[in-house]
Amino acid sequence: MLQRIRVFFAQRNVLEVETPLLSHACGTEPQLAFFTTTFEFSTSEKLFLQTSPEFAMKRLLAAGSGSIYQICKAFRNSEVGRFHNPEFTMLEWYRVGFDLNDLMNEVETLFVELSEGKFNAPQRKSYVQVFAQYTDLNALEFSFDAYSDFAIKQEMSEAITFCEHNHALWLDYLFSFCVQPNLGKNTLCLIYGYPACQSALARINAENSLVADRFEVFFNGVELGNGFYELKDSEEQNRRFEAEIHTRKTQHLANVVKDEHLLSALKSGLPDCAGIAIGLDRLLMILTNADRISDVLSFDIERA
């Protein structure tokens, strides 16, 4: 699988790069938990293990690298289970000059080549469409009463206390339990047009400010990848970081360090590009009909 991925990008003149696993900063998303370590030299300094190489790769893009990809390890704390291991392998790539539709086309091409006929014709559906189909709710306009009534009818009343008046949290909760399991029945399914409140690193859609240029990839209800038409505005990115840091504080989550290097890179100028991260362990599960992520790892966390 790794060999075929590398051939795929070599044929398209996409450069393979390598960036650090350790960083002085990290992402700010409230849904992510981080691993930290201490660097001991003249003084003690906290470093973060990357949850994704995204920020470092964007710094390379801003420096003029052109289209790039990377196969690397990523780390996410508090995640273990059938589809999760705290250390996992990620494929991430960025295509200069691509918009979201161009990237979706390339994702479909890569998956079809890797699957050798396992995937049927890929599907594309809008987030608003599938959310309404399985919940009868409007994903773009939040109504606490409507969302709560649906949760009660579905015997999911715990969502009311858990999500409260947080629209993004409600969307995550309802999408995960009511929508996602139905996506990509024996085929690849790309869901595009995510609500803007869920897309901290994507551009806002030019035609609808409530929608972001973001898509995710699913197969039999399993999420495989997350792609963006990348945000270039450093000031807007900083505002989004600050909003997420505020959310983390209100939820009493661990403190994070905003990536000033990324903001400086965006300020210097990020080329128009689209990028995506793919979980390769999950992809290998599908390609080999494995039941658990541990089946495709040399040693999962319990045996590491």
N, C-alpha and C positions, 0 to 999 in steps of 0.2 A: 504494500500500500504506500509506504513512504517513498519507495523508488518511483512509483508511477506518478505520485504527486510532484516529485522533483522534475520528472520528465515533462509533465504537463506545463509547469511554469517555465522551464528552460525553452520549450518550443515557442513560448509567448514573450521571451526576453524579459521575464520578471526576475529580478536579482534576489538571490537568497542572502539574508543578513542574519546577524546575531547581535543581541543586545543583552544587557546585564539582567540577571535574575534578582539581584539585590538593588534596592533603590532607597534614596533618602526620603522619598514621598510615595504616595499611594493614591488609589482611587478614593472617591468620596461617597460612593453609592451606599445608601443605608442598608441594602439587602446583602452586602458583602461583608464577610468577616476575614480578617487578615492574620497572617503569621508575621511575627516580628522576631528579630534577633539583635544581639548587642555586639557592636564592633569595638573591640578593645585595642586602643593604640595609645596615643598620648592622653586621650580622654575617652570616656565611654560614650558611644553614639548608637541610637536606635536606628535600625534599618528594617525595611519591609521586603518580604518575598513577594514578587509580582503576582497579581491575579491575572494579568494579561500583559503582553509586551506593547500594548497600544501606544502608551505615552512616549516611550522611547522610539518606536517606529515613526511616530509623527514628527519627532525631532529630526530624524533622518530625512523624511520627506521634505520638511521645511528647509533642510540644508541642501536639497537638490538631488537626492538619491534616485529619483524616478520611481517607477513601480517596483515594489518590494514584497517579499514574503518571508515568513519565518516558521520553522517547526521547533517548538521549545516546550519546556516544562512550565506549568503555571500552578499556583498554590492557592487554595481557598479553605479557610478554617471552618470548622463546624459543619462540614459537608461530607457525609459518608452514607453509602446505601447501595441499592441495586444499580443506580446510574451515576453515583458520585464516589470519588476518591479524593482525599484532600490534595494529593499530588497527581496531576494528570497532564496529558500531552495535548498541545493546542497548535493548530495551524491558523496563522493570521496573515492576511494579505491586503495590500492597498494598491489600487489601480488608478494612476494619474490620468485625468481626463475622462474617467468613467462617471456616469450618474448611477442612480439606484437601479434603473432598469438594465443598464449594461452589466452591472455586477450580478444581478439576479440571473441574467443569461449565462454568465460565466460559471456561476455556482451550479446551475443545472447541468451544464456541459461537463464539469468536473465530476459531479456525482454520477451521472450516467456512464461516463467512462470507467469510473472505479467500480461500479456495480455490475458491469458485464451483463446487463439485461435484468438485474434483480429489481430495479425500479421501473414501475410503469410510467406513462407520460406524466411529467411533473404538473402539479396544480398550483395556481396562484389565486389567492383570495385576500380581500381587504380585511383588516382587523375589525372595522365597524360591521362588516357583513357577517363574519363568523360569530362575533360577540352577540349581535342581535339574534342570530339564528338559534343559538343555544341558551340564551338568557332572556331574550325579548327586551333587552335594556339598551339604552343609548350609551355607547362607550365614551362619547365626546362631551356629553352634558350630564354632569353628576347630580343625582337626586338621592339624598340620603333615605328618604321614605321609600322610593321605588327600589333601591338597591337592598334595603333592609327587608322589605316585603318579600322580595325574591329569595333572600337568604332564609327567611323563616319558612317559606313554602318548600324549600329544598332541604329543610332540617339542618341548616347550617347557621343557626342563630349565633354561634360563637363568633362569626365574622363581624357582627355588629359591634361587639366589645373590642375585638382585635383591630378592626379597621377604623372605627369611629367615623370622622368626617374627612378622612384622607382618601381622596379620589384615586390616586395612584395605587395605594395599598389595596383598595377595593378591586381595582382592575386586576392586579396581580393575583389576588385571592380567587376571584371568580373565574378568571381565565384559566388558572392552573387546575382547578377542580371541575369546572363545568364545560370548558371549551377545548383545552389542549388534548385531553384523552381521545377526542373525536377526529383529530387532524392527521392527515396523511395515512389513510388506511392502505397499507401495502404500496404506498407510493410516496414520492417526495411532495411536500406541501410547503409553499412559501407564503407566509402571511405578511402583508405589507401595509403601510399606513398606520403605524402605531400612534396612539394619542401622544401629544407633545409632552404631557406631564410624565411620561415614562421613558423619555429619550434624552438623557442629559448630554450625549455626545453627538447627536445627529442634528442636521439642519431642520428648521421648520419648513414645512411644505409651502411653496410659493403661492399656491392657490387656496390653501386653508390653514390658517394659523393655529388651529386646534390639532393639527396632524403633523407628525414628524416624518422625515424621509428615512424610515427604518424598516427592516424586515427581519423575520426569523424563519428558520428552516426546521421542519418537523418530519418525522417518519414514524408512523404508528404511535402517535402521541408523544414521542420522545423529541425534545429539543436538541438540535444538532449544531445550530449556528445562529449568530446575531450580526446583522450587517447594517451599515449606516452610509448615507451620503454625508460626508464628514463636515462638521461645523468648523468654520475658519475664523470666526470672530472671537478674538481673545477676550474682549470685554464681556461678551455674552457668555463665553465659557466660564469666566471667572464668576459671573453672577450665578450660574447654575451650580458651580462648586460650592459657593457660599450658601446657597439654599439647601443643598444636600448636607453640608456640615451642620447647619441649623437643625435640620430634621434629625440628624444623628444625635445631637445634644438633647433634643426634646424626647427622644426615645431611649436616652441613657446608654447609647452605644459607645464603643471604644473611640477615643480621639484619633483623628487622622491628620496627615500632613498634606496640604495642597501642593500639587506639583507646579512650582513656579517655573521650572525649566520648560515644561510644556506650554505654559502661558506665554513665555518669552518667544518660543518657537512659533506659536500661532501669530504673535504680534509681528514677527519678522516676515511672515508670509507662508501659509500652507497652500500648496497647489490644489486646484479643484480635484477631488479624488473621492472614491468610495472604497470602503474596507469592510472586512468581515473576519470573525473568529469562529473556527470550527473545532468542536471537541473530537479529536481523532480516536480516542478510546471508545466513545459511543458509536462513532461511525464504524469502527472495526467490529463492534458488537453486532451491528446490523449486517455487515458484509459476511460475517461468519456464523450468523444465527445464534450468537451467544446469549445467554439469559441474564448474566450479571457482568458488571464491569470488571470484576475480579477475574473472570474467565479469560480476559484478553490482556491482563497485566502480568508481567513476570512475577511481581510480588505486590499485592495490595497492602494497604496500611497495616493490616493485622499481621502480615508476614514480613514487612519491610525491615 
